[in-house]
């Protein structure tokens, strides 16, 4: 830390100034170091250690996707083992990690400045001393903060909280002191996303009876079956079968809702409560075991978002509910991805990291770094790195799939990029496909289904996107922000 503070007293130069040491910043830095032997990187971050929002997450959080294809290209996360118990039993472990000390700093080409705020334009300020300096990048500033990710422990709730109300972030659930002198009569989960689902599973696993849990759920969500994301040939039928089902649904469905219904019928998509049509899709991934556990919670409140929490009630958009005074509220309302319009990734002196393959931020950042190192110019780079919008409502999904497919087609035209993707640890599914023997008739037939549906899917998705644009333009009340 002393070296970092001393460096802040003076201006400095670097090839790339990377703002943010989360998964995106680390994945970008890792690939750029591999592809460019002559670059020096400076990484600034407001936190005291690498890892981004994982530093502030609750202790029972885990990646939703297998750690086999998350993180950075050069290092594997986890041990590659499967869980042997719990709701993820039989599926590959979920993990998180950081690679700063194992990979980036040992290269001798990375300067790391923790507890440092980037003020814009290369100006930085130490959060410890207030000292300011200028980092002058010889090439670019790399902004990894576009999506504005927040977690419950660091965000401010958007509802009012009356004095005496017990409201905590999920992090506090594991603190003994919270429960040592309290016996809560009811536990209320506030929020509808994957954090709320994690909390529900944790409470149930801690032997809290379902009847003592209230779930304030503004929107139900479609969920990706984790079995369809497993990085092993044993799960080939699940993984490639789900991709084939997706392409076939996209090729023939008359609406986005029909796509999800068909994917549910194929076992690819899940919903916690079958009787309710979900109006949210954020690529949250879940196991069937977790869904079955969450279905035991029967006090689910669908009256919109919370406006006020009071000692004996919760006031929501469309009504209110009574609650015992000895209720513990768990705030799960932080947004993992702030809704923003995509912008070009390569912008003269800046790179604004965004998704180029949804929902994979680490792979996207690594590919952006590869394209930065090998692209002809920024027009060529932006052609290869078209931004993929992150969906909010199911009606957004056709646009996301179409953008994914557009990028895949562009990458297929670049032999060197195809070779890099094939070798990338972060591209787990490609390796499953490459391992198929040509004499394996069943697997080859499944791949043939997938390929046959691709072109019709593009045509139909364009139609669905056009129709969605027409609806959004003509009926502002259908904005997914309120559904």
Number of C-alpha atoms within 10 A of each C-alpha: 11 6 9 15 20 10 15 21 14 12 14 14 15 20 17 25 26 27 24 26 28 22 26 29 28 29 27 27 28 24 21 25 21 15 16 14 9 10 16 21 21 21 22 24 24 19 20 14 16 26 23 23 17 18 14 15 19 20 13 12 18 16 13 18 22 23 24 24 22 27 28 28 21 14 16 17 19 16 11 15 13 14 14 12 9 10 18 19 13 13 21 24 23 21 19 16 16 20 20 19 10 10 18 18 13 10 13 10 16 20 17 22 27 22 19 27 20 22 11 11 14 19 14 22 21 22 16 10 11 13 16 19 18 19 22 18 22 14 14 19 25 24 20 22 18 15 18 12 14 19 22 22 18 12 14 12 14 12 14 12 16 11 9 10 17 17 17 16 19 25 18 16 19 13 9 9 10 12 12 8 8 10 11 14 13 20 23 21 25 23 23 20 22 20 25 21 22 19 23 27 19 19 17 17 13 9 8 15 14 19 12 17 24 21 22 24 20 23 23 19 26 25 24 25 24 23 22 21 23 24 24 16 17 10 16 20 16 20 23 22 21 23 20 23 23 23 25 22 24 30 20 16 18 14 20 21 16 15 25 26 18 18 22 18 12 17 18 24 23 25 20 20 18 9 7 11 15 21 18 24 22 20 21 19 19 23 19 18 13 18 19 14 18 19 15 16 17 14 14 16 18 17 17 19 24 23 18 16 22 18 17 13 16 18 19 20 13 11 14 17 12 11 19 13 16 16 22 22 21 24 24 25 24 21 17 17 15 13 15 11 9 16 14 18 23 23 14 11 13 18 20 18 27 29 25 26 26 19 19 18 20 25 28 24 29 27 26 29 25 22 21 22 16 15 16 10 13 17 13 14 20 18 18 24 28 22 24 23 24 26 21 19 20 21 21 20 25 24 21 22 22 20 21 20 18 19 18 16 12 15 17 14 11 11 10 12 18 15 11 13 21 16 14 20 21 25 19 20 19 15 17 18 16 10 10 15 10 9 8 9 11 11 18 15 11 18 18 12 18 20 15 15 19 17 14 15 23 20 14 20 28 14 15 22 20 13 13 18 12 11 14 14 12 10 9 9 12 12 12 15 10 11 16
